Amino acid sequence: MIQSLKIFKANESFKNKRIAIVGAADSTFNERNGTYIDSFDIVIRVNKAPYSLDEGKIPFLGSKINYLFHSFHENNFSGGGPIDWELYNRLGIEKLINPNRSFKGLVTHLNFYKRHLQNKTTYIIARKNYKLITNGLEGYIPTIGFSALMLLLNSDCKELYITGFTFFRTPYAVGYRDELLNMKTNKDHISKQGIHNPELEFKLFKKALYTSKPKKVIFDTELNKIIGISSTL
């Protein structure tokens, strides 16, 4: 881990780039935006996304993936999913990033290396970035998607497109976490975990939109309806 773990320099990586971030909500299938998504300089996805990019879904999701934000939990209870280096290499994933810079997050990262015993380069965010992400969360652990969104909204990227994020107001996309497609089941799951607060994340996300640094922020149709503002900031 000491040899392989590096700090992800978010602003340096995002500066002046056109970036698309694709979440796991079913709203990604409301529009055939695959080609549009793949046109961005950087495409970011989260957790189990690499397992969802089959041929039939590419017209909606696109196929490009540069950075994968991952919890580094590989058990069935969490949303992370298995870390498969062979698959990641085939998909052209350049960086595997754990945005949880807490003590527990570092322990999770260490356990990943204990399980795999491979000299693979992985990334963790800077302390100042984690402090920014968790500010206002009242002790709750940020979801991986929220962490990535907040990093992007506080970066100097040139353009940001956000799709597949509904803050649990719609189900997961089919094939992502099918055991939680039922909205009540998913709500009960979040409550049982007791570590995330989607409503508080949504509140902080909306607040961040009005102070965001990117020159242009674009939302998919569903997120635009949910937040109730213009589809482009």
Rosetta blueprint (number, residue, H / E / L):
1 M L
2 I L
3 Q L
4 S L
5 L E
6 K E
7 I E
8 F E
9 K L
10 A H
11 N H
12 E H
13 S H
14 F H
15 K L
16 N L
17 K L
18 R E
19 I E
20 A E
21 I E
22 V E
23 G L
24 A L
25 A E
26 D H
27 S H
28 T H
29 F H
30 N L
31 E L
32 R L
33 N L
34 G H
35 T H
36 Y H
37 I H
38 D H
39 S L
40 F L
41 D L
42 I E
43 V E
44 I E
45 R E
46 V E
47 N L
48 K L
49 A H
50 P H
51 Y H
52 S H
53 L L
54 D L
55 E L
56 G L
57 K L
58 I H
59 P H
60 F H
61 L H
62 G L
63 S L
64 K L
65 I L
66 N L
67 Y E
68 L E
69 F E
70 H L
71 S L
72 F L
73 H L
74 E L
75 N L
76 N L
77 F L
78 S L
79 G L
80 G L
81 G L
82 P L
83 I L
84 D L
85 W H
86 E H
87 L H
88 Y H
89 N H
90 R H
91 L H
92 G L
93 I L
94 E L
95 K E
96 L E
97 I E
98 N E
99 P L
100 N L
101 R L
102 S L
103 F H
104 K H
105 G H
106 L H
107 V H
108 T H
109 H H
110 L H
111 N H
112 F H
113 Y H
114 K H
115 R H
116 H H
117 L L
118 Q L
119 N L
120 K L
121 T L
122 T E
123 Y E
124 I E
125 I E
126 A L
127 R H
128 K H
129 N H
130 Y H
131 K H
132 L H
133 I H
134 T H
135 N L
136 G L
137 L L
138 E L
139 G L
140 Y L
141 I L
142 P L
143 T L
144 I H
145 G H
146 F H
147 S H
148 A H
149 L H
150 M H
151 L H
152 L H
153 L H
154 N L
155 S L
156 D L
157 C L
158 K L
159 E E
160 L E
161 Y E
162 I E
163 T E
164 G L
165 F L
166 T L
167 F L
168 F L
169 R L
170 T L
171 P L
172 Y E
173 A L
174 V L
175 G L
176 Y L
177 R L
178 D H
179 E H
180 L H
181 L L
182 N L
183 M H
184 K H
185 T H
186 N H
187 K H
188 D H
189 H H
190 I H
191 S H
192 K H
193 Q H
194 G L
195 I L
196 H L
197 N L
198 P H
199 E H
200 L H
201 E H
202 F H
203 K H
204 L H
205 F H
206 K H
207 K H
208 A H
209 L H
210 Y L
211 T L
212 S L
213 K L
214 P L
215 K L
216 K E
217 V E
218 I E
219 F E
220 D L
221 T H
222 E H
223 L H
224 N H
225 K H
226 I H
227 I H
228 G L
229 I L
230 S L
231 S L
232 T E
233 L L
